[in-house]
């Protein structure tokens, strides 16, 4: 099953009894996977990614009358998701814990230390200025590579993965995967597949260097997340990166995520761009992921600390029919399911660019109108098209239109058209 993933952000979705309605809506749009950000007990900061206890569920997500640890309730929800025919994915955060995790007191040798012997905090470097760092003081960084107690530390992670596979998860999003040794990932992926051969591992590698991604080539990870969301069709970097990373593993594209601003807010409610970027994500890579609320044009960003169900927006906007048809098209079309190889057939400085995607013997042309506000046309008379090739357009109402390929194609603002 090609991974078409719905990110059910738990802080917006609320308690577990509410997740089921969101899962049913995602299933109705053709999503086959449900990805949950961390649902485990957080530390003092309250951040979902500041895990205090890996074996207790965040009380914010538990309905009244739940068990003390909440695990039985989570097992029931995962069972419901699987009965829908969907596969649940959890965030696997093994690069750090909350600074107030009991593990720090119980196993101090598991943690990375700075030059003064204090517990190290994870950080990120500002791409625009390497001298600037964003340090997460609520986190304590794990030393998965050189810990003096490495065997016990790795056994802890192996037991954790085994536990959650047996609980019902069928996939893991590997947070900051490039910061974890490839040999550890290989051990964990092997462990998971002994219990369930169909388990997939999705590596979060955004913002790291090419050599760090290359270091994961033998780690047993199934997919990488790519950066196509940030591509403005004006340079070749996205296609070059796609080709480089494709040698390591296929990838997952997304039009926005819990780490980015909402696209509908960035574009001031441009519906054509909202459709364009979802279709691009769906065709660009082997897999696609979309966060909760994209289908309704939500504008408030998802926040790992502050978002609550009260942030649900009444927008009067509904892209579900369009998304459903795009997902169906991806499920039914081989070249859309494969990572493939991309090539630009026109210069990037044109208002309409023509791209080609190849997967085995299949070839698809992709026409992109870069102009958000004005219709454009492109001449296809010089293209070598296969006999019987058709022009395919997913209309705003979700109707797939298939027509013979004309010599000159008229395109709406921000529209993407497909030919194969």
C-alpha positions as CSV (number, residue, x, y, z in Angstrom):
1,X,0.0,0.0,0.0
2,X,1.5,3.3,-1.1
3,X,1.8,5.6,2.0
4,X,-0.9,8.2,1.7
5,X,-0.7,9.6,5.3
6,X,-3.1,11.8,7.3
7,X,-1.4,13.6,10.2
8,X,-3.9,13.5,13.1
9,X,-2.3,16.1,15.3
10,X,-3.5,15.1,18.8
11,X,-3.4,18.5,20.4
12,X,-6.0,19.8,17.9
13,X,-7.9,16.5,17.7
14,X,-8.4,16.3,21.5
15,X,-9.1,13.2,23.5
16,X,-8.9,9.8,22.0
17,X,-12.7,9.4,21.7
18,X,-12.6,12.3,19.2
19,X,-9.8,10.8,17.1
20,X,-12.2,8.2,15.7
21,X,-14.3,10.8,13.8
22,X,-11.1,12.4,12.4
23,X,-9.9,9.0,11.3
24,X,-13.2,8.2,9.5
25,X,-13.0,11.5,7.7
26,X,-9.4,10.8,6.6
27,X,-10.5,7.3,5.4
28,X,-13.2,8.9,3.4
29,X,-10.6,11.1,1.6
30,X,-8.6,8.0,0.6
31,X,-5.9,8.1,3.2
32,X,-4.5,4.7,4.2
33,X,-2.2,5.8,7.1
34,X,-2.9,7.8,10.3
35,X,0.2,9.4,11.8
36,X,0.1,10.6,15.4
37,X,2.6,13.0,16.8
38,X,3.9,11.9,20.3
39,X,1.0,10.9,22.6
40,X,3.2,9.9,25.5
41,X,3.5,11.8,28.8
42,X,5.4,15.1,28.2
43,X,7.8,16.8,30.6
44,X,7.4,20.2,32.3
45,X,7.4,22.2,29.1
46,X,4.3,20.3,27.8
47,X,5.8,19.9,24.4
48,X,4.7,16.7,22.6
49,X,8.4,16.1,21.7
50,X,9.6,16.4,25.2
51,X,8.9,12.9,26.3
52,X,9.0,12.2,30.0
53,X,7.6,8.7,30.1
54,X,7.5,6.4,27.0
55,X,5.0,4.1,28.7
56,X,2.3,6.5,29.8
57,X,-0.1,8.5,27.7
58,X,-0.5,12.2,27.9
59,X,-3.5,12.9,30.1
60,X,-4.6,15.6,27.7
61,X,-5.7,12.9,25.3
62,X,-7.4,10.6,27.7
63,X,-11.2,10.6,28.1
64,X,-12.7,10.6,31.6
65,X,-12.4,7.3,33.5
66,X,-9.4,6.1,31.6
67,X,-6.8,3.7,33.0
68,X,-3.8,5.2,34.9
69,X,-1.3,4.8,32.0
70,X,-3.9,5.1,29.2
71,X,-2.3,2.3,27.2
72,X,-5.5,0.2,27.1
73,X,-7.4,3.1,25.6
74,X,-4.7,3.7,23.0
75,X,-4.8,0.0,22.1
76,X,-8.6,0.2,21.5
77,X,-8.2,3.3,19.3
78,X,-5.5,1.7,17.2
79,X,-7.8,-1.3,16.8
80,X,-10.5,0.9,15.4
81,X,-8.2,2.6,13.0
82,X,-7.0,-0.8,11.7
83,X,-10.6,-2.0,11.3
84,X,-11.2,1.0,9.0
85,X,-8.4,-0.5,6.8
86,X,-5.9,2.1,7.9
87,X,-2.4,1.8,9.4
88,X,-1.5,3.8,12.5
89,X,2.0,5.5,12.7
90,X,3.6,6.8,15.8
91,X,6.4,9.3,16.4
92,X,9.5,7.5,17.6
93,X,11.6,10.0,19.5
94,X,14.9,8.4,20.6
95,X,17.3,11.2,20.2
96,X,16.3,12.9,23.4
97,X,14.0,12.9,26.4
98,X,12.4,15.6,28.6
99,X,15.0,17.2,30.9
100,X,12.8,16.0,33.8
101,X,12.5,12.4,32.6
102,X,13.2,9.8,35.4
103,X,15.5,8.1,32.9
104,X,18.0,10.9,33.5
105,X,18.3,10.0,37.2
106,X,18.1,6.3,36.7
107,X,20.5,6.0,33.8
108,X,22.8,9.1,33.7
109,X,25.3,7.4,31.4
110,X,22.7,7.3,28.7
111,X,22.9,11.0,28.2
112,X,25.3,13.2,26.2
113,X,27.4,15.7,28.2
114,X,28.9,19.1,27.3
115,X,32.5,20.1,28.0
116,X,31.6,21.0,31.6
117,X,29.9,17.6,32.3
118,X,26.4,19.0,32.2
119,X,23.6,17.3,30.3
120,X,23.6,18.5,26.7
121,X,20.6,20.0,25.1
122,X,19.7,19.4,21.4
123,X,20.0,22.4,19.1
124,X,19.5,23.5,15.5
125,X,21.8,25.8,13.5
126,X,20.2,28.8,11.7
127,X,20.8,28.0,8.0
128,X,21.3,31.7,7.3
129,X,23.9,32.2,10.1
130,X,25.8,29.1,11.4
131,X,26.8,31.2,14.5
132,X,23.2,31.2,15.7
133,X,21.7,28.2,17.5
134,X,18.2,27.4,18.7
135,X,18.7,25.4,21.8
136,X,15.9,23.3,23.4
137,X,16.5,23.7,27.1
138,X,13.6,21.4,28.0
139,X,15.3,18.5,26.3
140,X,18.2,16.2,27.3
141,X,20.1,14.6,24.5
142,X,20.7,10.9,24.4
143,X,24.1,9.5,23.6
144,X,23.1,6.7,21.3
145,X,26.6,6.3,19.9
146,X,29.2,6.4,22.7
147,X,27.3,5.9,25.9
148,X,29.2,3.9,28.5
149,X,26.0,1.8,28.9
150,X,25.3,1.4,25.3
151,X,24.0,-2.2,25.4
152,X,21.3,-1.4,28.0
153,X,20.4,1.8,26.3
154,X,19.8,0.1,22.9
155,X,17.9,-2.7,24.6
156,X,15.6,-0.1,26.1
157,X,14.8,1.2,22.6
158,X,14.4,-2.3,21.3
159,X,11.9,-3.1,24.0
160,X,10.1,0.2,23.3
161,X,9.7,-0.6,19.6
162,X,8.6,-4.2,20.3
163,X,6.0,-2.9,22.8
164,X,4.4,-0.4,20.4
165,X,4.3,-2.9,17.5
166,X,2.5,-5.3,19.7
167,X,0.2,-2.6,20.8
168,X,-0.9,-2.0,17.3
169,X,1.3,0.5,15.5
170,X,2.3,-0.4,11.9
171,X,4.7,2.4,11.2
172,X,7.1,4.8,12.9
173,X,8.1,8.4,12.0
174,X,11.7,8.5,13.1
175,X,12.2,11.9,14.6
176,X,15.7,13.5,13.8
177,X,16.7,10.2,12.2
178,X,20.0,11.5,11.1
179,X,21.1,12.0,14.7
180,X,20.7,8.3,15.5
181,X,23.4,5.8,14.4
182,X,22.3,3.8,11.3
183,X,23.3,0.5,13.1
184,X,20.8,1.3,15.8
185,X,18.0,1.9,13.3
186,X,18.9,-1.3,11.6
187,X,18.5,-3.2,14.9
188,X,15.2,-1.5,15.6
189,X,13.7,-2.1,12.1
190,X,14.8,-5.7,12.2
191,X,13.1,-6.1,15.6
192,X,9.9,-4.5,14.5
193,X,9.7,-6.7,11.3
194,X,10.2,-9.8,13.3
195,X,6.8,-9.0,15.0
196,X,5.1,-7.5,11.9
197,X,6.9,-7.8,8.5
198,X,4.8,-4.9,7.1
199,X,6.0,-2.3,9.5
200,X,7.4,0.8,7.8
201,X,9.9,3.4,9.1
202,X,9.7,7.0,7.9
203,X,12.9,9.0,8.5
204,X,12.6,12.7,9.4
205,X,15.7,14.1,7.8
206,X,14.7,17.7,7.0
207,X,17.4,20.3,7.5
208,X,20.4,18.0,7.6
209,X,23.3,17.6,5.2
210,X,23.5,15.2,2.3
211,X,26.2,13.2,4.0
212,X,24.0,12.7,7.1
213,X,21.2,11.4,4.9
214,X,23.7,9.2,3.0
215,X,24.8,7.7,6.4
216,X,21.3,6.2,6.7
217,X,21.5,4.2,3.5
218,X,21.9,0.8,5.2
219,X,19.7,1.6,8.2
220,X,16.6,-0.3,7.1
221,X,14.5,2.9,6.8
222,X,11.8,2.8,4.2
223,X,11.1,6.4,3.4
224,X,12.6,9.9,3.8
225,X,10.7,13.1,4.1
226,X,11.7,15.5,1.3
227,X,11.7,19.3,0.9
228,X,9.5,19.8,-2.2
229,X,7.1,21.9,0.0
230,X,9.7,24.7,-0.2
231,X,10.2,24.5,-4.0
232,X,8.9,27.5,-6.0
233,X,9.6,26.0,-9.4
234,X,12.3,28.5,-10.1
235,X,15.5,26.5,-9.6
236,X,16.7,22.9,-10.2
237,X,17.6,22.1,-6.5
238,X,14.4,20.1,-5.8
239,X,14.8,17.7,-8.7
240,X,18.6,17.3,-8.0
241,X,17.9,16.6,-4.3
242,X,15.1,14.1,-5.3
243,X,17.6,12.2,-7.5
244,X,20.3,12.2,-4.8
245,X,18.0,11.0,-2.0
246,X,16.2,8.6,-4.2
247,X,19.4,6.5,-4.3
248,X,18.9,6.0,-0.5
249,X,15.2,5.5,-0.2
250,X,11.9,6.8,-1.7
251,X,10.4,9.9,-0.1
252,X,7.3,11.4,1.4
253,X,6.1,14.9,0.2
254,X,3.8,17.2,2.0
255,X,2.2,20.6,1.3
256,X,2.7,21.7,5.0
257,X,3.4,20.1,8.3
258,X,3.2,20.7,12.0
259,X,6.6,22.4,11.8
260,X,5.6,24.9,9.1
261,X,3.1,27.8,8.8
262,X,-0.3,26.9,7.3
263,X,-0.2,27.3,3.5
264,X,-3.7,28.9,3.4
265,X,-2.5,31.6,5.8
266,X,0.8,32.1,3.8
267,X,-1.2,32.6,0.5
268,X,-4.0,34.7,2.1
269,X,-6.6,32.1,1.3
270,X,-5.6,31.3,-2.3
271,X,-7.6,28.1,-3.0
272,X,-5.9,27.4,-6.3
273,X,-2.5,27.2,-4.6
274,X,-4.0,25.0,-1.8
275,X,-5.0,22.5,-4.5
276,X,-1.8,23.0,-6.5
277,X,0.5,22.1,-3.6
278,X,-1.4,19.1,-2.5
279,X,-1.4,17.7,-6.1
280,X,2.3,18.4,-6.4
281,X,3.0,16.6,-3.1
282,X,1.0,13.6,-4.3
283,X,2.7,13.2,-7.6
284,X,6.3,14.2,-6.7
285,X,7.2,11.3,-4.5
286,X,6.3,7.7,-3.6
287,X,4.3,8.9,-0.6
288,X,2.4,11.9,0.6
289,X,1.4,13.3,4.0
290,X,-1.1,16.0,4.9
291,X,-1.9,17.4,8.3
292,X,-5.3,17.7,9.8
293,X,-7.1,20.9,8.8
294,X,-5.5,21.3,5.4
295,X,-8.7,20.0,3.9
296,X,-10.6,22.9,5.4
297,X,-8.1,25.6,4.7
298,X,-7.1,26.1,8.4
299,X,-4.8,29.1,9.0
300,X,-3.7,28.7,12.6
301,X,-0.3,26.8,12.8
302,X,-0.1,23.6,14.8
303,X,1.8,24.1,18.1
304,X,3.3,21.2,20.0
305,X,2.6,23.0,23.3
306,X,-0.3,25.4,22.9
307,X,-2.7,24.1,20.3
308,X,-6.1,22.8,21.8
309,X,-9.3,21.6,20.3
310,X,-10.7,25.1,20.8
311,X,-8.4,26.1,17.9
312,X,-10.6,24.2,15.4
313,X,-11.6,26.7,12.7
314,X,-15.0,27.2,11.0
315,X,-13.7,28.3,7.6
316,X,-16.5,27.5,5.2
317,X,-13.8,26.0,3.0
318,X,-13.8,22.3,1.9
319,X,-11.2,20.7,-0.3
320,X,-12.1,17.1,0.6
321,X,-13.5,16.2,-2.8
322,X,-10.4,17.4,-4.6
323,X,-8.1,15.6,-2.1
324,X,-10.1,12.4,-2.4
325,X,-9.8,12.4,-6.2
326,X,-6.0,13.1,-6.1
327,X,-5.5,10.3,-3.6
328,X,-7.6,7.9,-5.8
329,X,-5.5,8.9,-8.8
330,X,-2.3,8.2,-6.9
331,X,-3.6,4.8,-5.8
332,X,-4.6,3.8,-9.3
333,X,-1.6,5.1,-11.3
334,X,1.8,3.4,-11.2
335,X,3.9,6.4,-12.1
336,X,2.4,8.3,-9.3
337,X,3.2,5.6,-6.7
338,X,6.8,5.4,-7.6
339,X,9.7,7.8,-6.7
340,X,10.7,8.0,-10.3
341,X,13.1,10.3,-12.0
342,X,12.3,14.0,-12.7
343,X,13.5,16.2,-15.5
344,X,12.7,19.8,-16.5
345,X,11.8,20.2,-20.2
346,X,11.5,24.0,-20.2
347,X,13.5,26.8,-18.5
348,X,12.6,27.6,-14.9
349,X,12.0,31.3,-15.7
350,X,8.9,30.6,-17.8
351,X,5.5,31.2,-16.3
352,X,4.4,27.7,-17.3
353,X,7.0,25.0,-16.8
354,X,6.9,21.5,-18.2
355,X,8.3,18.6,-16.2
356,X,8.7,14.9,-16.9
357,X,8.5,12.0,-14.5
358,X,9.7,8.6,-15.4
359,X,9.2,5.3,-13.5
360,X,10.4,2.2,-15.2
361,X,8.8,2.4,-18.7
362,X,6.1,4.8,-17.7
363,X,6.4,8.5,-18.5
364,X,4.2,11.4,-17.3
365,X,4.3,15.1,-18.3
366,X,3.5,17.6,-15.6
367,X,2.4,21.2,-16.6
368,X,2.6,23.8,-13.8
369,X,1.2,27.3,-14.0
370,X,3.5,29.3,-11.6
371,X,1.2,32.3,-11.7
372,X,-1.2,32.3,-8.8
373,X,-3.6,34.8,-10.2
374,X,-3.7,34.6,-14.0
375,X,-4.5,31.8,-16.6
376,X,-1.7,30.8,-18.9
377,X,-1.2,28.6,-22.0
378,X,1.5,26.3,-23.1
379,X,2.3,24.8,-26.5
380,X,2.6,20.9,-26.5
381,X,2.8,20.5,-30.3
382,X,6.5,19.6,-30.1
383,X,6.2,16.9,-27.4
384,X,6.7,13.3,-28.2
385,X,3.5,11.8,-26.7
386,X,2.6,8.2,-26.5
387,X,-0.2,6.9,-28.6
388,X,-3.5,7.5,-26.8
389,X,-2.0,9.9,-24.2
390,X,-4.6,12.0,-22.5
391,X,-4.6,15.3,-20.6
392,X,-5.8,14.9,-17.1
393,X,-7.2,17.7,-14.9
394,X,-8.6,17.3,-11.4
395,X,-11.3,20.0,-11.2
396,X,-11.8,22.0,-8.0
397,X,-15.0,19.9,-7.3
398,X,-12.9,16.7,-7.4
399,X,-14.1,15.5,-10.9
400,X,-11.3,14.0,-13.0
401,X,-11.5,15.3,-16.5
402,X,-9.7,13.3,-19.3
403,X,-9.4,14.7,-22.8
404,X,-7.2,14.2,-25.9
405,X,-4.1,16.3,-25.7
406,X,-4.5,19.6,-27.7
407,X,-1.6,21.4,-29.3
408,X,-2.1,24.4,-27.0
409,X,-3.3,23.9,-23.4
410,X,-5.1,26.6,-21.4
411,X,-4.4,26.5,-17.7
412,X,-6.1,28.2,-14.8
413,X,-4.2,30.1,-12.1
414,X,-1.7,27.9,-10.2
415,X,-3.1,24.8,-12.0
416,X,-1.2,21.6,-12.5
417,X,-2.2,19.3,-15.4
418,X,-1.0,15.8,-16.1
419,X,-0.4,14.0,-19.4
420,X,0.2,10.3,-19.9
